Amino acid sequence: MRSKARKLPDSPGVYIFIDRKNKPLYVGRTISLRKRVLSYFRKDTDLRIKEMISLAKNIRIKKTETLLEAIILEANLIKKFWPKYNVKDKDNRSFVYVVIPKTDYPSPHIVRGRVLKLQNAYVFGPYQSASLLFSALKIIRRIFPYSTCKPGKPCFDYQIGLCPGYCVGKISKGDYQKNIKSIMLLLSGKKQRLLQKLKKENPEKIKALRHIQDVSLLLKEELVGTDDFSRIEGYDISHLSGKETFGSMVVFTDNKPDKKEYRLFKIKTAPSGDDLRALVEVLNRRFRHTEWRFPDLILIDGGKPQVDFVYSALKTDIPIVGISKYGGDKLVYPSKGLKNFAGESKGILLKVREEAHRFSIKSSRRGRGIK
């Protein structure tokens, strides 16, 4: 198996580990088939990977032209086979999907499996990484623009070419639907049918499709397993005697506060004085905003019980880390989540925690009319 892995091409694609009964054990995507598959044979892999490798008797691959195509193919193969080690330790509901409503001017949305509704919408997936999928949709939107706005004045996306002009009546329903159908063909893995469609409708887009820039996806791919997180979101809860509870979300982009991305949530459903359930409410509400870029890392102010509670409630594939103030500002990780992925980033994580606390107190006081 290792010898076969060394002979794989250094190109994007999908790899499948096959068991002795010729059934897929695991489907993965990568920018380099050779490097990624070889990494499964290192001595420092976790027990889950070692178990999977012990059962694997063959490796199959399918090369793609781009990483974006590999991400789409991976999702379609997972949907087809539901391999054991793609699903093991991961509730099916924790996968993410692209949902396109059956309306005149729809836009793709990222939805987690646990809140997925199949009525009156087209659904694509499952995908394993929400943040990677968000970046993929940004690339697709540059080729096939769609609108997330309402009719009225020109939106910002229209001014930079990402919105085809629904907001100002610049595009007909028919032309808009052509873009949406192109996106659906791409997400379905039907690239050849898409190319034939574009040859008739818009040949210029064929060139754009064949020269997709995977830069943002490559950055996401390279972030896996490193101490470098492009977007960190920190959360904190503040309240006055258990009443008028607020949750704050601060964002650090490339290790710097990104204040235009800060958000404040007034708690609506969590029991009074229950900071943990308030935090889960805030995070669930945050992830309904699929138009916001997803984080590479979530930071909460709390020890192991708090981190385990949040991780279990969210069932997210985004790494979560906590800082235990009573444990000497020790970094803590979920029992079943990724570990030791942010050790060298402790300094910036402490800054994120303090900023989340500062913003929470300041904003909630303003919300209560306290100066």
BAVEXPA-718512 format. One record per residue: residue number from 1; residue in one letter; x negated, y, z of N, C-alpha, C in turn. Coordinates in steps of 0.05 Angstrom, whole numbers, plus 5000, padded with zeros to 4 digits. Layout:
num,residuo,nc1,nc2,nc3,cac1,cac2,cac3,cc1,cc2,cc3
NUM,A,X,Y,Z,X,Y,Z,X,Y,Z $
...
This chain:
num,residuo,nc1,nc2,nc3,cac1,cac2,cac3,cc1,cc2,cc3
1,M,4983,4976,5000,5000,5000,5000,4983,5025,5000 $
2,R,4962,5025,5017,4944,5048,5018,4929,5052,4992 $
3,S,4921,5029,4980,4907,5030,4955,4925,5042,4933 $
4,K,4950,5034,4933,4969,5044,4913,4973,5074,4917 $
5,A,4974,5082,4943,4979,5111,4948,4956,5128,4937 $
6,R,4932,5117,4939,4908,5133,4928,4910,5137,4899 $
7,K,4925,5121,4884,4927,5123,4855,4951,5140,4846 $
8,L,4966,5151,4866,4989,5167,4858,4980,5194,4847 $
9,P,4996,5207,4831,4988,5233,4819,4989,5256,4840 $
10,D,4972,5276,4835,4972,5300,4852,4992,5320,4840 $
11,S,5018,5313,4841,5038,5329,4828,5064,5328,4845 $
12,P,5082,5347,4840,5108,5347,4855,5124,5322,4848 $
13,G,5141,5315,4867,5159,5293,4861,5172,5281,4886 $
14,V,5185,5259,4882,5199,5245,4904,5186,5217,4907 $
15,Y,5183,5209,4932,5172,5182,4937,5192,5166,4954 $
16,I,5193,5140,4949,5212,5122,4963,5197,5098,4974 $
17,F,5198,5094,5000,5187,5070,5012,5209,5048,5010 $
18,I,5201,5024,4999,5219,5002,4994,5213,4979,5012 $
19,D,5234,4965,5023,5229,4942,5040,5228,4916,5023 $
20,R,5225,4893,5037,5222,4868,5023,5247,4859,5008 $
21,K,5270,4871,5015,5295,4865,5001,5301,4885,4979 $
22,N,5281,4901,4973,5283,4921,4951,5302,4943,4957 $
23,K,5306,4949,4983,5323,4971,4992,5306,4994,5001 $
24,P,5315,5019,4995,5300,5042,5004,5300,5045,5035 $
25,L,5277,5049,5046,5274,5055,5075,5274,5085,5080 $
26,Y,5261,5099,5062,5258,5128,5066,5254,5142,5040 $
27,V,5266,5165,5036,5262,5182,5013,5250,5209,5022 $
28,G,5229,5217,5009,5217,5243,5016,5209,5258,4991 $
29,R,5205,5285,4994,5197,5302,4972,5171,5315,4979 $
30,T,5155,5323,4959,5129,5335,4965,5119,5351,4941 $
31,I,5100,5368,4946,5086,5382,4925,5063,5365,4914 $
32,S,5053,5346,4929,5032,5328,4921,5038,5300,4930 $
33,L,5046,5283,4911,5053,5255,4918,5030,5240,4931 $
34,R,5006,5244,4920,4984,5229,4931,4977,5237,4960 $
35,K,4975,5263,4965,4968,5272,4992,4990,5266,5012 $
36,R,5015,5270,5005,5036,5265,5024,5039,5235,5031 $
37,V,5039,5218,5011,5042,5189,5017,5018,5178,5032 $
38,L,4994,5187,5026,4970,5179,5041,4972,5187,5070 $
39,S,4985,5209,5076,4987,5218,5104,5003,5199,5121 $
40,Y,5019,5182,5109,5034,5162,5125,5016,5140,5136 $
41,F,4992,5137,5126,4974,5116,5134,4953,5125,5154 $
42,R,4956,5150,5164,4937,5159,5185,4942,5145,5211 $
43,K,4922,5144,5228,4925,5130,5254,4941,5146,5274 $
44,D,4943,5173,5270,4957,5190,5289,4986,5194,5283 $
45,T,4998,5178,5266,5026,5181,5260,5043,5172,5283 $
46,D,5068,5181,5285,5085,5174,5308,5096,5145,5304 $
47,L,5109,5135,5325,5118,5107,5325,5139,5102,5304 $
48,R,5156,5122,5299,5177,5119,5279,5165,5114,5251 $
49,I,5144,5129,5244,5131,5126,5218,5117,5099,5217 $
50,K,5103,5092,5238,5089,5066,5239,5108,5043,5236 $
51,E,5131,5045,5248,5151,5024,5245,5161,5022,5216 $
52,M,5166,5045,5204,5175,5045,5176,5154,5034,5157 $
53,I,5129,5042,5161,5108,5032,5144,5104,5001,5147 $
54,S,5108,4991,5171,5106,4962,5175,5127,4946,5160 $
55,L,5149,4959,5155,5171,4946,5140,5170,4950,5110 $
56,A,5154,4970,5102,5153,4977,5073,5135,4957,5058 $
57,K,5145,4949,5035,5129,4931,5018,5123,4943,4991 $
58,N,5133,4967,4985,5128,4979,4960,5133,5009,4961 $
59,I,5122,5024,4943,5126,5053,4941,5135,5059,4912 $
60,R,5157,5073,4909,5165,5083,4883,5164,5113,4882 $
61,I,5158,5124,4859,5157,5153,4857,5171,5162,4832 $
62,K,5179,5187,4832,5189,5200,4808,5178,5228,4808 $
63,K,5161,5234,4788,5149,5260,4786,5170,5281,4776 $
64,T,5167,5305,4786,5183,5328,4776,5165,5351,4768 $
65,E,5176,5369,4753,5160,5392,4743,5155,5412,4766 $
66,T,5174,5414,4785,5171,5434,4806,5180,5422,4833 $
67,L,5172,5436,4854,5180,5428,4881,5211,5431,4884 $
68,L,5222,5452,4871,5251,5456,4873,5266,5431,4862 $
69,E,5257,5421,4839,5270,5397,4829,5266,5373,4847 $
70,A,5244,5372,4861,5239,5350,4880,5258,5351,4903 $
71,I,5263,5376,4913,5282,5379,4935,5310,5371,4927 $
72,I,5318,5378,4903,5345,5370,4893,5347,5340,4889 $
73,L,5326,5328,4877,5326,5299,4872,5327,5284,4899 $
74,E,5311,5293,4918,5311,5281,4945,5339,5279,4957 $
75,A,5353,5302,4955,5380,5303,4966,5399,5283,4952 $
76,N,5397,5282,4926,5415,5264,4911,5409,5235,4916 $
77,L,5383,5228,4921,5376,5200,4927,5384,5193,4956 $
78,I,5382,5212,4974,5391,5206,5002,5421,5201,5001 $
79,K,5436,5217,4986,5465,5213,4984,5472,5186,4971 $
80,K,5455,5177,4953,5460,5152,4939,5454,5128,4957 $
81,F,5432,5129,4972,5423,5105,4987,5426,5107,5017 $
82,W,5428,5131,5029,5428,5135,5058,5407,5117,5071 $
83,P,5381,5121,5064,5361,5103,5075,5359,5105,5106 $
84,K,5352,5082,5118,5352,5079,5147,5335,5100,5160 $
85,Y,5312,5106,5150,5293,5124,5164,5297,5153,5157 $
86,N,5315,5159,5139,5324,5187,5135,5346,5194,5155 $
87,V,5360,5173,5164,5383,5177,5182,5377,5171,5211 $
88,K,5358,5153,5215,5351,5144,5243,5343,5168,5259 $
89,D,5352,5169,5284,5346,5191,5303,5357,5218,5293 $
90,K,5374,5217,5273,5386,5242,5262,5415,5236,5255 $
91,D,5433,5247,5271,5462,5244,5265,5467,5254,5237 $
92,N,5483,5239,5222,5490,5248,5194,5500,5276,5193 $
93,R,5512,5285,5215,5524,5312,5215,5503,5334,5217 $
94,S,5478,5326,5223,5457,5347,5226,5444,5354,5200 $
95,F,5450,5339,5178,5441,5347,5152,5454,5373,5144 $
96,V,5443,5386,5123,5455,5410,5113,5464,5406,5084 $
97,Y,5484,5421,5076,5495,5419,5049,5499,5446,5037 $
98,V,5500,5446,5010,5508,5470,4996,5537,5467,4988 $
99,V,5554,5486,4996,5582,5486,4990,5589,5509,4972 $
100,I,5603,5503,4950,5612,5524,4932,5643,5523,4930 $
101,P,5657,5542,4941,5686,5542,4941,5697,5543,4913 $
102,K,5721,5531,4909,5734,5531,4883,5751,5556,4880 $
103,T,5737,5579,4877,5750,5605,4874,5740,5618,4849 $
104,D,5751,5641,4842,5743,5655,4818,5715,5665,4819 $
105,Y,5707,5676,4842,5680,5688,4844,5666,5677,4870 $
106,P,5660,5651,4869,5648,5638,4893,5618,5644,4896 $
107,S,5608,5639,4919,5579,5639,4923,5571,5615,4940 $
108,P,5548,5603,4934,5539,5580,4949,5534,5587,4979 $
109,H,5542,5569,4997,5537,5572,5025,5523,5547,5036 $
110,I,5506,5551,5056,5493,5529,5070,5510,5522,5094 $
111,V,5518,5496,5096,5535,5487,5118,5524,5462,5130 $
112,R,5525,5461,5157,5516,5436,5170,5537,5415,5169 $
113,G,5528,5390,5168,5546,5368,5164,5568,5366,5185 $
114,R,5562,5374,5210,5582,5372,5231,5606,5391,5228 $
115,V,5602,5412,5212,5625,5430,5207,5633,5430,5178 $
116,L,5624,5409,5163,5630,5407,5134,5659,5401,5130 $
117,K,5672,5416,5112,5699,5411,5104,5699,5407,5074 $
118,L,5711,5385,5065,5709,5378,5036,5732,5389,5020 $
119,Q,5751,5402,5033,5775,5412,5019,5769,5436,5001 $
120,N,5778,5434,4976,5777,5457,4958,5749,5469,4954 $
121,A,5729,5452,4952,5702,5461,4948,5684,5439,4936 $
122,Y,5664,5448,4922,5643,5429,4912,5621,5427,4933 $
123,V,5612,5403,4939,5592,5399,4960,5567,5385,4948 $
124,F,5543,5395,4955,5518,5384,4945,5500,5378,4969 $
125,G,5487,5356,4969,5470,5348,4991,5473,5318,4996 $
126,P,5462,5309,5018,5451,5324,5041,5422,5332,5037 $
127,Y,5415,5355,5049,5387,5364,5050,5377,5362,5078 $
128,Q,5350,5359,5081,5339,5354,5107,5330,5379,5121 $
129,S,5324,5400,5106,5314,5425,5118,5330,5449,5110 $
130,A,5342,5462,5130,5359,5486,5125,5342,5509,5115 $
131,S,5319,5513,5127,5302,5536,5119,5291,5532,5091 $
132,L,5284,5507,5084,5274,5502,5057,5297,5505,5036 $
133,L,5321,5497,5043,5343,5500,5025,5350,5529,5021 $
134,F,5348,5545,5042,5353,5574,5040,5334,5586,5020 $
135,S,5308,5579,5021,5289,5589,5002,5294,5580,4974 $
136,A,5304,5555,4971,5310,5544,4945,5333,5559,4932 $
137,L,5353,5566,4948,5376,5582,4937,5367,5610,4928 $
138,K,5348,5621,4943,5338,5647,4934,5325,5646,4907 $
139,I,5310,5624,4902,5298,5621,4875,5319,5617,4854 $
140,I,5339,5599,4860,5360,5594,4840,5376,5620,4834 $
141,R,5380,5636,4854,5396,5661,4850,5381,5681,4832 $
142,R,5355,5680,4831,5341,5697,4813,5345,5690,4784 $
143,I,5352,5664,4779,5357,5655,4751,5386,5657,4745 $
144,F,5403,5649,4764,5432,5649,4760,5444,5666,4782 $
145,P,5446,5693,4778,5456,5711,4799,5485,5705,4807 $
146,Y,5491,5708,4832,5518,5706,4842,5523,5727,4863 $
147,S,5548,5732,4870,5555,5754,4888,5563,5744,4916 $
148,T,5555,5759,4936,5564,5754,4963,5579,5779,4975 $
149,C,5586,5797,4957,5597,5823,4965,5627,5824,4959 $
150,K,5639,5847,4964,5667,5852,4958,5669,5875,4938 $
151,P,5691,5876,4923,5695,5898,4904,5694,5925,4918 $
152,G,5682,5944,4904,5680,5971,4916,5655,5985,4905 $
153,K,5637,5992,4922,5613,6005,4914,5591,5985,4908 $
154,P,5570,5993,4892,5549,5974,4885,5534,5965,4910 $
155,C,5531,5938,4912,5516,5927,4935,5486,5928,4930 $
156,F,5471,5924,4951,5442,5925,4949,5432,5903,4930 $
157,D,5444,5879,4931,5435,5857,4914,5440,5864,4884 $
158,Y,5461,5879,4878,5466,5887,4851,5443,5905,4841 $
159,Q,5434,5922,4858,5413,5941,4851,5386,5927,4846 $
160,I,5382,5904,4857,5356,5889,4853,5360,5865,4835 $
161,G,5383,5863,4822,5387,5842,4802,5396,5815,4812 $
162,L,5403,5812,4837,5412,5786,4847,5442,5783,4846 $
163,C,5457,5804,4845,5486,5804,4842,5493,5812,4814 $
164,P,5509,5797,4799,5516,5803,4771,5536,5826,4768 $
165,G,5545,5837,4790,5562,5861,4788,5591,5857,4794 $
166,Y,5598,5836,4810,5626,5832,4818,5636,5857,4834 $
167,C,5618,5869,4849,5626,5891,4866,5634,5916,4850 $
168,V,5624,5918,4825,5631,5942,4809,5645,5934,4783 $
169,G,5655,5910,4782,5671,5901,4758,5654,5898,4733 $
170,K,5629,5891,4736,5611,5889,4713,5610,5861,4700 $
171,I,5624,5842,4712,5623,5815,4701,5650,5802,4701 $
172,S,5657,5789,4680,5683,5776,4678,5683,5749,4693 $
173,K,5707,5739,4699,5709,5714,4713,5695,5692,4696 $
174,G,5699,5692,4670,5687,5671,4653,5657,5671,4654 $
175,D,5645,5695,4652,5615,5696,4652,5605,5689,4680 $
176,Y,5619,5697,4701,5610,5691,4728,5611,5661,4732 $
177,Q,5632,5648,4722,5635,5619,4726,5613,5604,4710 $
178,K,5603,5615,4689,5581,5602,4674,5556,5600,4691 $
179,N,5551,5621,4707,5528,5620,4725,5532,5599,4747 $
180,I,5557,5598,4758,5563,5579,4779,5561,5550,4768 $
181,K,5571,5546,4744,5569,5519,4732,5540,5511,4727 $
182,S,5523,5530,4720,5495,5524,4716,5482,5516,4743 $
183,I,5489,5530,4764,5478,5523,4791,5488,5495,4799 $
184,M,5513,5489,4793,5523,5462,4800,5509,5440,4784 $
185,L,5504,5445,4759,5489,5425,4743,5461,5421,4755 $
186,L,5448,5443,4762,5421,5441,4773,5421,5426,4799 $
187,L,5440,5432,4817,5441,5419,4843,5449,5389,4840 $
188,S,5463,5383,4819,5471,5355,4814,5448,5339,4802 $
189,G,5426,5352,4795,5403,5338,4783,5406,5333,4754 $
190,K,5425,5348,4741,5431,5344,4713,5417,5365,4696 $
191,K,5390,5365,4697,5375,5386,4685,5377,5386,4654 $
192,Q,5378,5362,4642,5380,5361,4613,5406,5372,4603 $
193,R,5428,5366,4617,5454,5377,4610,5454,5408,4613 $
194,L,5440,5417,4634,5438,5446,4638,5422,5459,4616 $
195,L,5401,5446,4607,5385,5458,4585,5401,5459,4559 $
196,Q,5417,5439,4554,5434,5439,4530,5455,5461,4532 $
197,K,5466,5465,4556,5486,5486,4560,5473,5514,4556 $
198,L,5449,5518,4567,5436,5543,4564,5427,5549,4535 $
199,K,5421,5528,4521,5413,5531,4493,5435,5545,4477 $
200,K,5460,5539,4484,5483,5551,4470,5490,5578,4481 $
201,E,5488,5580,4508,5499,5605,4521,5478,5626,4526 $
202,N,5454,5619,4535,5434,5638,4542,5406,5626,4541 $
203,P,5394,5624,4517,5368,5611,4513,5346,5624,4530 $
204,E,5349,5650,4537,5327,5663,4552,5324,5651,4580 $
205,K,5346,5640,4591,5344,5628,4617,5329,5602,4618 $
206,I,5327,5589,4594,5312,5564,4593,5283,5568,4601 $
207,K,5272,5590,4591,5244,5596,4598,5241,5601,4627 $
208,A,5260,5616,4639,5259,5622,4667,5262,5597,4684 $
209,L,5279,5579,4675,5283,5554,4689,5258,5536,4689 $
210,R,5244,5537,4666,5220,5520,4663,5195,5532,4677 $
211,H,5198,5557,4685,5175,5570,4698,5183,5581,4725 $
212,I,5199,5564,4739,5207,5571,4766,5182,5575,4784 $
213,Q,5182,5597,4798,5160,5602,4817,5166,5590,4844 $
214,D,5151,5570,4852,5157,5556,4877,5142,5568,4901 $
215,V,5133,5593,4899,5116,5604,4920,5128,5603,4947 $
216,S,5153,5612,4950,5166,5611,4976,5170,5583,4986 $
217,L,5176,5564,4968,5179,5537,4976,5153,5525,4985 $
218,L,5132,5532,4970,5105,5521,4977,5097,5531,5005 $
219,L,5103,5556,5011,5097,5566,5038,5111,5550,5059 $
220,K,5137,5544,5054,5152,5528,5073,5140,5501,5076 $
221,E,5133,5489,5053,5122,5462,5054,5096,5461,5070 $
222,E,5080,5482,5067,5054,5483,5081,5057,5488,5110 $
223,L,5080,5501,5118,5084,5507,5146,5089,5482,5163 $
224,V,5098,5460,5150,5105,5436,5165,5080,5426,5179 $
225,G,5082,5423,5206,5060,5412,5221,5038,5431,5227 $
226,T,5042,5457,5223,5021,5477,5229,5030,5495,5251 $
227,D,5013,5512,5260,5020,5531,5281,5028,5558,5270 $
228,D,5034,5559,5245,5041,5585,5232,5070,5585,5225 $
229,F,5085,5603,5237,5114,5605,5232,5120,5633,5222 $
230,S,5130,5634,5197,5135,5660,5185,5157,5675,5199 $
231,R,5179,5662,5207,5201,5675,5220,5207,5661,5246 $
232,I,5204,5675,5268,5211,5665,5294,5235,5681,5305 $
233,E,5255,5666,5315,5278,5679,5327,5278,5673,5357 $
234,G,5280,5694,5373,5281,5692,5402,5308,5699,5413 $
235,Y,5318,5685,5433,5345,5689,5443,5345,5693,5473 $
236,D,5363,5710,5483,5365,5716,5511,5394,5723,5517 $
237,I,5403,5717,5542,5430,5723,5551,5428,5743,5574 $
238,S,5445,5763,5574,5447,5782,5596,5476,5787,5603 $
239,H,5481,5792,5629,5508,5797,5638,5508,5813,5664 $
240,L,5531,5823,5670,5534,5839,5695,5553,5824,5713 $
241,S,5541,5811,5734,5557,5795,5754,5573,5774,5740 $
242,G,5562,5762,5719,5576,5741,5705,5597,5750,5686 $
243,K,5601,5776,5683,5621,5787,5665,5608,5803,5642 $
244,E,5623,5808,5621,5613,5823,5598,5586,5812,5589 $
245,T,5586,5787,5582,5561,5773,5575,5554,5779,5546 $
246,F,5528,5783,5541,5517,5789,5514,5494,5770,5509 $
247,G,5491,5763,5483,5468,5748,5475,5453,5763,5454 $
248,S,5427,5763,5456,5410,5778,5437,5394,5759,5420 $
249,M,5390,5767,5395,5373,5753,5376,5352,5773,5366 $
250,V,5327,5767,5371,5305,5784,5360,5290,5767,5340 $
251,V,5278,5780,5321,5264,5766,5299,5236,5777,5296 $
252,F,5217,5759,5295,5189,5766,5289,5183,5754,5261 $
253,T,5175,5771,5243,5167,5762,5216,5137,5766,5213 $
254,D,5123,5744,5208,5094,5745,5206,5082,5757,5231 $
255,N,5093,5748,5254,5083,5756,5281,5088,5785,5289 $
256,K,5106,5798,5275,5112,5826,5281,5142,5830,5285 $
257,P,5151,5846,5304,5179,5851,5308,5192,5862,5282 $
258,D,5214,5850,5274,5229,5857,5250,5256,5868,5259 $
259,K,5257,5893,5269,5280,5903,5283,5305,5906,5266 $
260,K,5302,5908,5241,5326,5910,5224,5341,5883,5223 $
261,E,5328,5862,5232,5340,5835,5233,5352,5828,5261 $
262,Y,5348,5846,5280,5359,5840,5307,5389,5840,5306 $
263,R,5401,5823,5323,5430,5821,5325,5438,5819,5355 $
264,L,5462,5829,5361,5474,5827,5388,5501,5814,5386 $
265,F,5506,5794,5403,5531,5779,5403,5545,5783,5430 $
266,K,5570,5790,5429,5586,5791,5454,5599,5764,5458 $
267,I,5593,5751,5480,5603,5724,5485,5633,5723,5486 $
268,K,5645,5704,5472,5674,5702,5469,5686,5677,5482 $
269,T,5672,5655,5480,5684,5629,5489,5671,5616,5512 $
270,A,5645,5621,5517,5631,5607,5538,5642,5616,5565 $
271,P,5642,5597,5585,5652,5604,5612,5636,5626,5624 $
272,S,5649,5643,5640,5635,5665,5653,5612,5655,5671 $
273,G,5589,5667,5667,5566,5660,5683,5551,5635,5674 $
274,D,5560,5622,5652,5547,5598,5642,5528,5606,5619 $
275,D,5503,5613,5626,5484,5623,5607,5477,5602,5585 $
276,L,5477,5577,5593,5469,5556,5573,5490,5554,5551 $
277,R,5515,5553,5559,5536,5551,5538,5539,5577,5523 $
278,A,5533,5599,5536,5532,5624,5522,5511,5624,5500 $
279,L,5488,5613,5507,5466,5611,5488,5473,5593,5464 $
280,V,5486,5571,5470,5494,5553,5448,5515,5567,5430 $
281,E,5534,5582,5443,5553,5597,5427,5540,5616,5408 $
282,V,5520,5631,5419,5505,5651,5403,5492,5637,5379 $
283,L,5478,5615,5384,5464,5601,5363,5483,5589,5342 $
284,N,5505,5578,5351,5525,5568,5331,5536,5590,5314 $
285,R,5542,5613,5327,5552,5636,5311,5531,5646,5292 $
286,R,5506,5647,5302,5484,5656,5284,5482,5639,5259 $
287,F,5485,5612,5262,5480,5594,5239,5504,5594,5220 $
288,R,5526,5607,5228,5548,5610,5209,5541,5631,5188 $
289,H,5522,5648,5195,5513,5669,5176,5491,5658,5158 $
290,T,5500,5643,5138,5481,5630,5120,5468,5651,5101 $
291,E,5478,5676,5101,5465,5696,5085,5440,5707,5099 $
292,W,5437,5702,5125,5412,5709,5139,5392,5687,5135 $
293,R,5367,5695,5130,5346,5675,5127,5344,5658,5153 $
294,F,5342,5631,5150,5340,5614,5173,5312,5615,5185 $
295,P,5310,5611,5211,5284,5613,5224,5266,5588,5220 $
296,D,5240,5592,5223,5222,5569,5222,5218,5558,5251 $
297,L,5225,5575,5271,5222,5567,5299,5242,5582,5316 $
298,I,5255,5568,5335,5274,5581,5353,5261,5581,5381 $
299,L,5260,5604,5394,5249,5607,5421,5271,5614,5441 $
300,I,5273,5599,5463,5292,5606,5484,5276,5609,5510 $
301,D,5287,5626,5528,5275,5630,5554,5287,5610,5573 $
302,G,5271,5588,5578,5282,5567,5596,5263,5544,5597 $
303,G,5267,5526,5617,5251,5503,5620,5263,5479,5606 $
304,K,5254,5455,5614,5261,5431,5599,5291,5425,5600 $
305,P,5305,5428,5622,5334,5422,5621,5349,5440,5602 $
306,Q,5341,5466,5601,5354,5485,5583,5347,5478,5553 $
307,V,5322,5471,5548,5314,5465,5520,5328,5439,5511 $
308,D,5329,5419,5528,5342,5394,5520,5372,5398,5515 $
309,F,5385,5415,5532,5413,5420,5529,5419,5434,5502 $
310,V,5403,5454,5496,5407,5469,5471,5402,5451,5447 $
311,Y,5380,5436,5448,5373,5418,5425,5395,5398,5420 $
312,S,5405,5386,5442,5426,5366,5439,5452,5378,5428 $
313,A,5458,5402,5437,5483,5415,5428,5481,5423,5398 $
314,L,5458,5433,5390,5455,5443,5362,5451,5421,5342 $
315,K,5436,5400,5350,5428,5379,5331,5415,5391,5306 $
316,T,5396,5409,5310,5384,5423,5287,5357,5410,5280 $
317,D,5349,5413,5255,5322,5404,5248,5302,5426,5250 $
318,I,5310,5450,5258,5292,5472,5262,5278,5469,5289 $
319,P,5252,5471,5291,5238,5467,5317,5248,5487,5338 $
320,I,5250,5477,5363,5258,5493,5385,5236,5491,5407 $
321,V,5229,5514,5419,5210,5514,5441,5221,5532,5462 $
322,G,5216,5525,5487,5223,5542,5509,5199,5551,5525 $
323,I,5202,5572,5541,5181,5581,5559,5192,5580,5587 $
324,S,5179,5564,5604,5188,5561,5632,5174,5581,5650 $
325,K,5189,5602,5658,5177,5622,5675,5169,5611,5702 $
326,Y,5185,5591,5712,5180,5579,5738,5157,5558,5736 $
327,G,5149,5551,5712,5127,5532,5708,5102,5547,5699 $
328,G,5100,5572,5706,5076,5587,5698,5075,5594,5668 $
329,D,5099,5600,5657,5102,5606,5628,5091,5583,5611 $
330,K,5097,5559,5619,5090,5536,5603,5109,5532,5580 $
331,L,5098,5524,5557,5115,5518,5534,5127,5490,5538 $
332,V,5153,5489,5532,5167,5463,5535,5182,5457,5510 $
333,Y,5185,5431,5505,5197,5421,5480,5219,5402,5485 $
334,P,5238,5398,5466,5259,5379,5470,5248,5350,5473 $
335,S,5261,5334,5488,5252,5306,5492,5250,5291,5466 $
336,K,5268,5296,5448,5268,5281,5423,5260,5298,5399 $
337,G,5251,5322,5404,5244,5339,5382,5214,5339,5376 $
338,L,5206,5356,5358,5177,5359,5352,5163,5370,5376 $
339,K,5138,5361,5381,5123,5370,5404,5096,5381,5395 $
340,N,5085,5398,5412,5058,5409,5408,5054,5422,5381 $
341,F,5075,5435,5371,5073,5448,5345,5067,5478,5347 $
342,A,5067,5488,5372,5064,5517,5375,5044,5525,5396 $
343,G,5026,5506,5403,5008,5512,5425,4990,5536,5421 $
344,E,4980,5539,5397,4962,5562,5392,4977,5588,5388 $
345,S,5004,5586,5387,5020,5610,5383,5032,5621,5409 $
346,K,5022,5611,5432,5034,5619,5457,5035,5649,5461 $
347,G,5013,5663,5453,5012,5691,5457,5035,5706,5443 $
348,I,5040,5699,5418,5061,5713,5404,5089,5704,5414 $
349,L,5091,5679,5424,5116,5670,5435,5123,5685,5460 $
350,L,5104,5691,5476,5109,5707,5500,5119,5735,5493 $
351,K,5108,5746,5471,5117,5772,5462,5146,5770,5452 $
352,V,5153,5749,5438,5180,5745,5429,5200,5743,5452 $
353,R,5192,5728,5473,5209,5726,5496,5214,5753,5510 $
354,E,5193,5768,5514,5196,5794,5527,5213,5813,5510 $
355,E,5209,5812,5484,5225,5829,5466,5255,5821,5466 $
356,A,5260,5795,5467,5288,5786,5468,5301,5795,5494 $
357,H,5286,5794,5516,5297,5802,5542,5301,5833,5542 $
358,R,5282,5848,5532,5285,5877,5531,5308,5885,5514 $
359,F,5311,5873,5490,5333,5881,5472,5360,5873,5484 $
360,S,5361,5850,5497,5386,5841,5509,5395,5860,5531 $
361,I,5378,5868,5549,5385,5886,5571,5393,5914,5560 $
362,K,5376,5924,5541,5382,5951,5530,5408,5952,5515 $
363,S,5413,5931,5498,5437,5931,5481,5462,5926,5497 $
364,S,5460,5908,5517,5484,5902,5532,5492,5926,5550 $
365,R,5472,5941,5560,5479,5964,5575,5492,5985,5558 $
366,R,5483,5988,5534,5495,6006,5515,5524,5998,5509 $
367,G,5527,5971,5506,5554,5960,5501,5573,5965,5524 $
368,R,5563,5966,5549,5580,5971,5572,5583,6001,5577 $
369,G,5570,6017,5562,5571,6046,5566,5551,6055,5587 $
370,I,5532,6037,5595,5512,6044,5615,5488,6057,5601 $
371,K,5479,6079,5609,5456,6093,5597,5431,6087,5613 $
